[in-house]
Amino acid sequence: MMLGRLARWLRLYGHDTLYGVEDDDEIIRVALREGRIILTRDSGLAERAKKLGAEVFLLSSNSLEGQVKELMASGVEFSELFPASARCPKCNGPIKRVSKEEIREKVPEAVYWKYDEFYVCTKCGQIYWPGRQWREMVKMDRRLRD
């Protein structure tokens, strides 16, 4: 019942997400210690976490679109994709916009000449630009908001 795709999407919307903890007890401990909300499809984990005082959102959908719609319907705020507050989908670090010159030697030449807008994760250094994947994400975002 992993929610890795959802975690990456939430990061793109600027949400600080923690993902990759596999032990239920550790998930609950981290949520309580850091004041995080547990998103899960596991009703057993949700029940145990609630009894211990953690805030939990039990998702019912199997699909990414369905999960995001559930969160939107519950009042979770979704900003525009890739705003200044977006987080890196890989490591959760902050993303900042950079000039073309800053990344000239770090991206393929064709990418450098084709795009003018670039973002870099300040934590892991991953570089992002509004290419095909980004356009597909924007399409999905529009579907979700309709």
C-alpha positions as CSV (number, residue, x, y, z in Angstrom):
1,M,0.0,0.0,0.0
2,M,2.9,2.3,-0.8
3,L,2.1,5.9,-1.7
4,G,5.4,6.9,-3.3
5,R,3.9,8.5,-6.3
6,L,1.5,10.5,-4.1
7,A,4.4,11.7,-2.0
8,R,6.3,12.9,-5.1
9,W,3.3,14.7,-6.3
10,L,2.7,16.4,-3.0
11,R,6.3,17.6,-3.0
12,L,5.7,19.2,-6.4
13,Y,2.8,21.1,-4.9
14,G,5.1,22.4,-2.1
15,H,4.1,19.9,0.6
16,D,6.9,18.7,3.0
17,T,6.5,15.0,2.8
18,L,8.4,12.1,4.4
19,Y,8.4,8.8,2.5
20,G,10.3,5.6,2.7
21,V,9.7,4.6,6.3
22,E,8.4,1.0,6.2
23,D,7.9,0.1,9.8
24,D,4.4,1.1,11.1
25,D,5.6,1.8,14.6
26,E,8.3,4.1,13.2
27,I,5.8,5.9,10.9
28,I,3.6,6.6,14.0
29,R,6.6,7.7,16.1
30,V,7.8,10.1,13.4
31,A,4.3,11.5,12.9
32,L,3.9,12.2,16.6
33,R,7.4,13.6,17.1
34,E,7.3,15.9,14.0
35,G,3.6,16.7,13.9
36,R,3.1,15.1,10.5
37,I,-0.1,13.7,9.1
38,I,0.0,10.1,8.1
39,L,-1.5,9.4,4.7
40,T,-2.2,5.7,4.3
41,R,-4.4,3.1,2.6
42,D,-3.8,0.7,5.5
43,S,-6.8,0.7,7.8
44,G,-4.9,-1.1,10.5
45,L,-2.1,1.5,10.6
46,A,-4.7,4.2,10.5
47,E,-6.6,2.8,13.5
48,R,-3.4,2.2,15.6
49,A,-2.1,5.7,14.8
50,K,-5.4,7.4,15.7
51,K,-5.5,5.6,19.1
52,L,-2.0,6.9,19.8
53,G,-3.0,10.5,19.0
54,A,-1.6,10.8,15.5
55,E,-3.5,12.7,12.8
56,V,-4.3,10.3,10.0
57,F,-5.9,10.5,6.6
58,L,-7.1,7.1,5.3
59,L,-7.2,7.1,1.5
60,S,-9.5,4.8,-0.4
61,S,-8.4,5.3,-4.0
62,N,-5.8,3.1,-5.6
63,S,-5.0,5.6,-8.3
64,L,-2.8,8.7,-8.0
65,E,-5.5,10.9,-9.5
66,G,-8.1,9.5,-7.1
67,Q,-5.8,10.0,-4.1
68,V,-5.1,13.6,-5.0
69,K,-8.8,14.2,-5.6
70,E,-9.6,12.8,-2.1
71,L,-7.1,15.2,-0.6
72,M,-8.4,18.2,-2.5
73,A,-12.0,17.3,-1.5
74,S,-10.8,17.2,2.2
75,G,-9.5,20.8,1.9
76,V,-5.8,20.1,1.5
77,E,-4.4,23.1,-0.4
78,F,-2.8,22.5,-3.8
79,S,-0.8,25.4,-5.2
80,E,0.3,25.6,-8.8
81,L,2.9,23.1,-10.0
82,F,6.5,24.2,-9.7
83,P,5.9,27.4,-7.7
84,A,8.8,28.9,-5.7
85,S,7.7,26.8,-2.8
86,A,7.9,23.4,-4.7
87,R,10.0,20.7,-3.2
88,C,12.2,18.1,-5.0
89,P,10.1,15.0,-5.8
90,K,13.2,12.9,-5.2
91,C,14.6,14.1,-1.9
92,N,12.0,16.7,-0.5
93,G,14.5,19.5,-0.6
94,P,13.5,23.0,-1.7
95,I,13.6,23.9,-5.4
96,K,14.7,27.2,-6.7
97,R,14.7,28.8,-10.1
98,V,18.2,29.3,-11.6
99,S,19.5,31.0,-14.7
100,K,20.4,29.1,-17.9
101,E,24.0,30.0,-17.4
102,E,24.1,28.3,-13.9
103,I,23.2,24.9,-15.4
104,R,24.9,25.2,-18.8
105,E,27.4,22.4,-18.2
106,K,24.9,20.2,-16.2
107,V,22.2,19.5,-18.8
108,P,22.4,18.0,-22.3
109,E,23.1,20.6,-24.9
110,A,19.8,20.0,-26.7
111,V,18.0,20.7,-23.4
112,Y,20.0,23.8,-22.7
113,W,19.1,25.3,-26.1
114,K,15.5,24.2,-26.1
115,Y,14.4,25.5,-22.7
116,D,14.8,28.8,-20.9
117,E,13.3,27.9,-17.5
118,F,15.3,25.7,-15.1
119,Y,15.0,24.7,-11.4
120,V,17.5,23.1,-9.1
121,C,17.0,21.2,-5.8
122,T,19.1,23.0,-3.2
123,K,19.6,19.7,-1.3
124,C,20.4,17.0,-4.0
125,G,21.2,19.2,-7.0
126,Q,18.7,17.6,-9.3
127,I,17.8,19.9,-12.2
128,Y,14.3,20.3,-13.6
129,W,12.9,22.0,-16.7
130,P,9.4,22.3,-18.2
131,G,9.8,19.4,-20.7
132,R,7.5,16.6,-21.8
133,Q,7.0,15.2,-18.3
134,W,6.2,18.6,-16.9
135,R,3.6,19.2,-19.6
136,E,2.0,15.8,-18.7
137,M,1.9,16.8,-15.1
138,V,0.2,20.1,-15.9
139,K,-2.4,18.2,-17.9
140,M,-3.1,15.9,-15.0
141,D,-3.3,18.9,-12.7
142,R,-5.9,20.6,-14.9
143,R,-8.0,17.3,-15.0
144,L,-7.8,17.2,-11.2
145,R,-9.1,20.8,-10.8
146,D,-12.0,20.4,-13.3
